[in-house]
Amino acid sequence: MCTYNISINDTLMETIRPAFPDEAALEQWLQRQMDIIIIGFAAKQQMPTKSTKPLSQRLRGIAKAPEDFDYKKELSTRYDV
């Protein structure tokens, strides 16, 4: 496990210290908080970046119509009863 020295505002620490029974419990809580932060950051780093293409361009190629498909005819007869 890596070890880093960090500085935390004393006033802030004094506001939360009464919530913990002892210094060891506080240190365990701080460790868990740092783990959560680092796991979240690492997960965001692994996510694919948002495409700069507009939605219409990103959707192209998802479904491919047959070569002889006539969009105009499809739209004109879609609601015929």
DSSP file (Angstrom, degrees, kcal/mol; ACC not computed):
  #  RESIDUE AA STRUCTURE BP1 BP2  ACC     N-H-->O    O-->H-N    N-H-->O    O-->H-N    TCO  KAPPA ALPHA  PHI   PSI    X-CA   Y-CA   Z-CA
    1    1 A M              0   0    0      0, 0.0     2,-0.1     0, 0.0     0, 0.0   0.000 360.0 360.0 360.0 139.9    0.0    0.0    0.0
    2    2 A C        -     0   0    0      1,-0.0     2,-0.4     2,-0.0     0, 0.0  -0.461 360.0-147.1 -78.1 152.9    1.2    3.5   -0.8
    3    3 A T        +     0   0    0     -2,-0.1     2,-0.4     2,-0.0    -1,-0.0  -0.991  18.3 176.4-124.9 129.5    1.6    6.1    1.9
    4    4 A Y        -     0   0    0     -2,-0.4     2,-0.5     2,-0.0    -2,-0.0  -0.966  26.0-132.0-128.6 146.0    1.1    9.8    1.3
    5    5 A N        +     0   0    0     -2,-0.4     2,-0.3     2,-0.0    -2,-0.0  -0.873  31.2 178.3 -95.4 126.3    1.2   12.7    3.7
    6    6 A I        -     0   0    0     -2,-0.5     2,-0.4     2,-0.0    -2,-0.0  -0.909  22.3-133.7-125.3 156.7   -1.8   15.0    3.4
    7    7 A S        -     0   0    0     -2,-0.3     2,-0.4     2,-0.0    -2,-0.0  -0.923  19.3-172.1-111.3 134.5   -2.8   18.1    5.3
    8    8 A I        -     0   0    0     -2,-0.4     2,-0.1     3,-0.0     5,-0.0  -0.982  36.6 -99.1-126.6 138.0   -6.3   18.7    6.7
    9    9 A N     >  -     0   0    0     -2,-0.4     4,-2.2     1,-0.2     5,-0.2  -0.323  27.6-141.7 -55.9 124.7   -7.6   21.8    8.2
   10   10 A D  H  > S+     0   0    0      1,-0.2     4,-2.4     2,-0.2     5,-0.2   0.873  99.7  55.3 -58.1 -40.5   -7.4   21.4   12.0
   11   11 A T  H  > S+     0   0    0      1,-0.2     4,-1.1     2,-0.2    -1,-0.2   0.907 108.7  47.8 -62.3 -41.8  -10.7   23.3   12.5
   12   12 A L  H  > S+     0   0    0      1,-0.2     4,-1.0     2,-0.2     3,-0.4   0.916 111.1  50.8 -64.7 -42.8  -12.5   20.9   10.1
   13   13 A M  H >X S+     0   0    0     -4,-2.2     4,-2.1     1,-0.2     3,-0.6   0.885 106.2  55.2 -63.1 -38.1  -11.0   17.9   11.9
   14   14 A E  H 3< S+     0   0    0     -4,-2.4    -1,-0.2     1,-0.2    -2,-0.2   0.797 102.0  58.4 -66.6 -26.6  -12.1   19.1   15.3
   15   15 A T  H 3< S+     0   0    0     -4,-1.1    -1,-0.2    -3,-0.4    -2,-0.2   0.810 116.4  32.5 -72.9 -27.7  -15.7   19.4   14.0
   16   16 A I  H X< S+     0   0    0     -4,-1.0     3,-2.0    -3,-0.6     4,-0.3   0.665  95.5  86.7-100.9 -18.2  -15.8   15.7   13.1
   17   17 A R  G >< S+     0   0    0     -4,-2.1     3,-1.9     1,-0.3    -2,-0.1   0.843  81.7  61.0 -53.7 -39.9  -13.6   14.2   15.8
   18   18 A P  G 3  S+     0   0    0      0, 0.0    -1,-0.3     0, 0.0    -2,-0.1   0.711  93.0  67.7 -62.9 -17.0  -16.4   13.9   18.4
   19   19 A A  G <  S+     0   0    0     -3,-2.0    -2,-0.2    -4,-0.1    -3,-0.1   0.583  94.4  68.4 -77.0  -8.5  -18.2   11.5   16.0
   20   20 A F  S <  S-     0   0    0     -3,-1.9     3,-0.1    -4,-0.3     6,-0.0  -0.897  75.1-140.0-117.4 141.0  -15.5    8.8   16.5
   21   21 A P  S    S-     0   0    0      0, 0.0     2,-0.3     0, 0.0    -1,-0.1   0.821  82.3  -8.1 -68.3 -29.9  -14.7    6.8   19.6
   22   22 A D  S  > S-     0   0    0      1,-0.1     4,-1.7    -5,-0.0     3,-0.2  -0.946  76.5 -91.6-156.9 175.4  -10.9    7.1   19.1
   23   23 A E  H  > S+     0   0    0     -2,-0.3     4,-2.4     1,-0.2     5,-0.2   0.846 119.9  57.8 -64.1 -35.7   -8.2    8.2   16.8
   24   24 A A  H  > S+     0   0    0      1,-0.2     4,-2.2     2,-0.2    -1,-0.2   0.898 105.6  49.6 -63.4 -40.7   -8.0    4.7   15.1
   25   25 A A  H  > S+     0   0    0      2,-0.2     4,-2.2     1,-0.2    -1,-0.2   0.895 110.9  50.3 -64.8 -39.9  -11.6    4.8   14.2
   26   26 A L  H  X S+     0   0    0     -4,-1.7     4,-2.5     2,-0.2    -2,-0.2   0.913 110.2  49.4 -63.8 -43.1  -11.1    8.3   12.7
   27   27 A E  H  X S+     0   0    0     -4,-2.4     4,-2.3     2,-0.2    -2,-0.2   0.887 110.2  50.7 -64.3 -39.3   -8.1    7.1   10.7
   28   28 A Q  H  X S+     0   0    0     -4,-2.2     4,-2.4     2,-0.2    -1,-0.2   0.914 110.9  49.3 -64.1 -41.9  -10.1    4.1    9.4
   29   29 A W  H  X S+     0   0    0     -4,-2.2     4,-2.4     1,-0.2    -2,-0.2   0.926 110.7  49.5 -63.5 -44.6  -12.9    6.4    8.3
   30   30 A L  H  X S+     0   0    0     -4,-2.5     4,-2.3     1,-0.2    -1,-0.2   0.900 109.9  52.1 -60.4 -40.9  -10.4    8.7    6.5
   31   31 A Q  H  X S+     0   0    0     -4,-2.3     4,-2.4     1,-0.2    -1,-0.2   0.927 109.9  48.3 -61.6 -44.8   -8.9    5.7    4.7
   32   32 A R  H  X S+     0   0    0     -4,-2.4     4,-2.4     1,-0.2    -1,-0.2   0.902 110.3  52.1 -62.5 -40.5  -12.3    4.5    3.5
   33   33 A Q  H  X S+     0   0    0     -4,-2.4     4,-2.2     1,-0.2    -1,-0.2   0.913 110.5  47.2 -62.7 -42.3  -13.1    8.0    2.3
   34   34 A M  H  X S+     0   0    0     -4,-2.3     4,-2.7     2,-0.2     5,-0.2   0.906 110.5  52.8 -65.6 -40.6   -9.9    8.3    0.3
   35   35 A D  H  X S+     0   0    0     -4,-2.4     4,-2.7     1,-0.2     5,-0.2   0.925 109.7  49.0 -58.9 -44.9  -10.5    4.8   -1.2
   36   36 A I  H  X S+     0   0    0     -4,-2.4     4,-2.3     1,-0.2    -2,-0.2   0.921 112.4  47.9 -61.7 -44.7  -14.0    5.9   -2.3
   37   37 A I  H  X S+     0   0    0     -4,-2.2     4,-2.3     1,-0.2    -2,-0.2   0.925 114.5  45.3 -62.3 -45.4  -12.6    9.1   -3.9
   38   38 A I  H  X S+     0   0    0     -4,-2.7     4,-2.7     2,-0.2    -2,-0.2   0.892 111.9  51.2 -69.7 -39.3   -9.8    7.3   -5.7
   39   39 A I  H  X S+     0   0    0     -4,-2.7     4,-2.3    -5,-0.2    -1,-0.2   0.923 112.0  48.0 -62.1 -43.8  -12.0    4.4   -6.9
   40   40 A G  H  X S+     0   0    0     -4,-2.3     4,-2.0    -5,-0.2    -2,-0.2   0.910 112.4  48.4 -62.8 -42.5  -14.5    6.9   -8.3
   41   41 A F  H  X S+     0   0    0     -4,-2.3     4,-1.8     1,-0.2    -2,-0.2   0.922 111.7  49.3 -64.1 -44.0  -11.8    8.9  -10.0
   42   42 A A  H  X S+     0   0    0     -4,-2.7     4,-1.2     1,-0.2    -1,-0.2   0.889 109.3  52.7 -63.3 -39.0  -10.2    5.8  -11.6
   43   43 A A  H  X S+     0   0    0     -4,-2.3     4,-0.7     1,-0.2     3,-0.3   0.900 108.3  50.3 -64.0 -40.2  -13.7    4.7  -12.8
   44   44 A K  H >< S+     0   0    0     -4,-2.0     3,-0.6     1,-0.2    -1,-0.2   0.856 106.3  56.1 -65.9 -34.1  -14.2    8.0  -14.5
   45   45 A Q  H 3< S+     0   0    0     -4,-1.8    -1,-0.2     1,-0.2    -2,-0.2   0.808 107.1  49.6 -66.6 -28.7  -10.8    7.8  -16.2
   46   46 A Q  H 3< S+     0   0    0     -4,-1.2    -1,-0.2    -3,-0.3    -2,-0.2   0.606  88.5 102.0 -87.1 -12.4  -11.8    4.4  -17.7
   47   47 A M  S << S-     0   0    0     -4,-0.7     3,-0.1    -3,-0.6     2,-0.0  -0.464  84.3-104.3 -72.1 142.5  -15.1    5.7  -19.1
   48   48 A P        -     0   0    0      0, 0.0    -1,-0.1     0, 0.0     2,-0.1  -0.367  41.4-106.0 -64.2 146.6  -15.0    6.5  -22.9
   49   49 A T        -     0   0    0      1,-0.1     2,-0.1    -4,-0.1    -4,-0.0  -0.405  40.8 -93.8 -73.0 150.9  -14.9   10.2  -23.6
   50   50 A K        -     0   0    0      1,-0.1    -1,-0.1    -2,-0.1     2,-0.1  -0.416  44.0-113.8 -66.5 134.4  -18.1   11.9  -24.9
   51   51 A S        -     0   0    0     -2,-0.1    -1,-0.1     1,-0.1     7,-0.0  -0.399  11.3-148.3 -69.2 144.7  -18.2   12.0  -28.6
   52   52 A T        +     0   0    0     -2,-0.1    -1,-0.1     2,-0.1    -2,-0.1   0.517  69.8 101.7 -89.4  -6.4  -18.1   15.4  -30.2
   53   53 A K  S    S-     0   0    0      1,-0.1    -2,-0.1     2,-0.1     5,-0.0  -0.494  83.3-103.2 -76.4 147.9  -20.3   14.3  -33.1
   54   54 A P    >>  -     0   0    0      0, 0.0     4,-2.0     0, 0.0     3,-0.6  -0.275  34.1-106.3 -64.7 158.5  -24.0   15.3  -33.0
   55   55 A L  H 3> S+     0   0    0      1,-0.2     4,-2.1     2,-0.2     5,-0.2   0.877 118.5  58.3 -54.2 -42.4  -26.5   12.6  -32.0
   56   56 A S  H 3> S+     0   0    0      1,-0.2     4,-0.9     2,-0.2    -1,-0.2   0.882 109.1  44.8 -59.6 -38.3  -27.8   12.2  -35.5
   57   57 A Q  H <4 S+     0   0    0     -3,-0.6    -1,-0.2     1,-0.2    -2,-0.2   0.854 111.3  52.9 -74.2 -33.6  -24.3   11.3  -36.7
   58   58 A R  H  < S+     0   0    0     -4,-2.0    -2,-0.2     1,-0.2    -1,-0.2   0.824 107.7  52.6 -69.3 -29.4  -23.7    8.9  -33.8
   59   59 A L  H >< S+     0   0    0     -4,-2.1     3,-1.9    -5,-0.2     4,-0.5   0.726  85.0 103.7 -79.4 -21.3  -26.9    7.1  -34.5
   60   60 A R  T 3< S+     0   0    0     -4,-0.9     4,-0.1     1,-0.3    -3,-0.0  -0.358  82.8  25.3 -61.4 137.5  -26.0    6.4  -38.2
   61   61 A G  T 3  S+     0   0    0      2,-0.5    -1,-0.3    -2,-0.0     3,-0.1   0.305  89.6 103.9  92.4 -10.1  -24.9    2.9  -38.8
   62   62 A I  S <  S+     0   0    0     -3,-1.9     2,-0.4     1,-0.3    -2,-0.1   0.952  94.7  18.2 -68.2 -47.1  -26.8    1.4  -35.8
   63   63 A A  S    S-     0   0    0     -4,-0.5     2,-0.5     2,-0.0    -2,-0.5  -0.973  75.0-155.2-123.7 139.8  -29.4    0.0  -38.1
   64   64 A K        -     0   0    0     -2,-0.4     3,-0.1    -3,-0.1    -4,-0.0  -0.962   9.9-144.3-119.0 123.3  -29.0   -0.5  -41.8
   65   65 A A        -     0   0    0     -2,-0.5    -2,-0.0     1,-0.1     4,-0.0  -0.467  36.6 -88.2 -78.5 154.0  -32.0   -0.5  -44.2
   66   66 A P    >   -     0   0    0      0, 0.0     3,-1.9     0, 0.0    -1,-0.1  -0.240  40.4-109.8 -58.5 153.4  -32.0   -2.8  -47.2
   67   67 A E  T 3  S+     0   0    0      1,-0.3    -2,-0.1    -3,-0.1     0, 0.0   0.831 117.7  47.1 -56.3 -36.5  -30.5   -1.3  -50.3
   68   68 A D  T 3  S+     0   0    0      2,-0.1    -1,-0.3     0, 0.0     2,-0.2   0.286  80.7 130.4 -92.1  11.6  -33.9   -1.0  -52.1
   69   69 A F    <   -     0   0    0     -3,-1.9     2,-0.7     1,-0.1    -4,-0.1  -0.484  47.0-151.9 -69.7 129.8  -35.7    0.5  -49.1
   70   70 A D     >  -     0   0    0     -2,-0.2     4,-2.4     1,-0.2     5,-0.2  -0.886  10.4-171.6-107.6 104.5  -37.7    3.6  -50.1
   71   71 A Y  H  > S+     0   0    0     -2,-0.7     4,-2.6     1,-0.2     5,-0.2   0.899  85.5  52.3 -62.6 -42.3  -37.9    6.0  -47.2
   72   72 A K  H  > S+     0   0    0      1,-0.2     4,-2.3     2,-0.2    -1,-0.2   0.914 111.7  46.2 -62.5 -42.8  -40.4    8.4  -49.0
   73   73 A K  H  > S+     0   0    0      2,-0.2     4,-1.9     1,-0.2    -1,-0.2   0.915 111.3  52.7 -65.6 -42.2  -42.7    5.5  -49.8
   74   74 A E  H  X S+     0   0    0     -4,-2.4     4,-0.6     1,-0.2    -2,-0.2   0.917 112.5  44.5 -58.9 -44.8  -42.5    4.2  -46.3
   75   75 A L  H  < S+     0   0    0     -4,-2.6     3,-0.4     1,-0.2     4,-0.4   0.871 112.1  51.6 -70.0 -36.5  -43.4    7.5  -44.8
   76   76 A S  H  < S+     0   0    0     -4,-2.3    -1,-0.2     1,-0.2    -2,-0.2   0.792 119.4  35.3 -72.3 -26.5  -46.3    8.1  -47.3
   77   77 A T  H >< S+     0   0    0     -4,-1.9     3,-1.0    -5,-0.2    -1,-0.2   0.361  88.4  99.5-106.7   4.8  -47.9    4.7  -46.6
   78   78 A R  T 3< S+     0   0    0     -4,-0.6    -1,-0.1    -3,-0.4    -2,-0.1   0.880  93.2  31.5 -60.6 -40.6  -47.1    4.4  -42.9
   79   79 A Y  T 3  S+     0   0    0     -4,-0.4    -1,-0.3    -3,-0.2     2,-0.2   0.206  85.9 128.3-108.0  16.3  -50.5    5.6  -41.7
   80   80 A D    <         0   0    0     -3,-1.0    -3,-0.1     1,-0.1    -4,-0.0  -0.506 360.0 360.0 -68.9 137.5  -52.7    4.2  -44.6
   81   81 A V              0   0    0     -2,-0.2    -1,-0.1     0, 0.0    -4,-0.0   0.394 360.0 360.0-110.0 360.0  -55.5    2.1  -43.3
